[in-house]
């Protein structure tokens, strides 16, 4: 069964989030007991930020992208 483009994007984002969560948990277990609560709070903030990033839709309107004018790129030797 082939996934649609949107299903593939959703699946990829989910895998990225799960993988990131796994790595953050491993990282958290390297912290000392005294600092673990503070690190947990910081990592929770990062998780929330990363989740918001993954939920954001692309805002680029590709149909409005135009080619550069021919004189836009100047060689270094000039």
N, C-alpha and C positions, 0 to 999 in steps of 0.2 A: 504494500500500500504506500502510495506516495503522499507526502504532506504538501499542503498548499503553502504558499509563501508565508502567509500570516501564521499558520500552524508551526512552520519551521522556525520563524522568528521567536514565537512564544516558547517553543521547546528549547531553543538555544539560550534564551534569556533565563529560563528556569534552571537549566544546567549551570549557567554561569553563577546564578545566585546560590544554588546548592553547593557548588564547588567552593565559592567564596566563604560560605558559612562554615564548611568543614575546615578550611584552612584557618579561619579566625578562631575556631574552637581549639585547634592545635596550638595556635599562638598563645591563646589565653592560658593554656595549661603550662606554659613556660614561665608565667609570672609568679612572683612570690605570693604567698597567702596574704601578706599585709597589703599588697598593691592590687590584688586580683579584682576587688570590687570596683576600684577606680578604672582599671583597664576594661572591665566588663561594660561600664557606663560609656566609655569612649567608643568601644567597639559596637555597642548598640546604636550609637549615633551614626557611626559609619555604615552599619547595616541599613538603617533607615535612609540615609543619603543614597546609597547604592541602589536600593529598591526604587527610590524615586527616579533615579537616572534610568533604570531599566524600563520603567513605566512610561517615560517621556516619549512622545512621538517625534519623528523627524519633522523639522519645520522648514527644511530646504525645499523651495519650489524649483525643481530641476528644469522645468519648462522656461523659467526666467533666466537661466544661466546662458550667457552669450559668449562666443569665442572672443579671445583677446584681439585687439587690433594688431595689425602686422608690425607696427612700430613699438609695441609694448615691451618686447624683450630686446634688450640691448646687449650685445656681446661684450665681455670684459675687455677685449682689446680695443674698444672704441672709447 
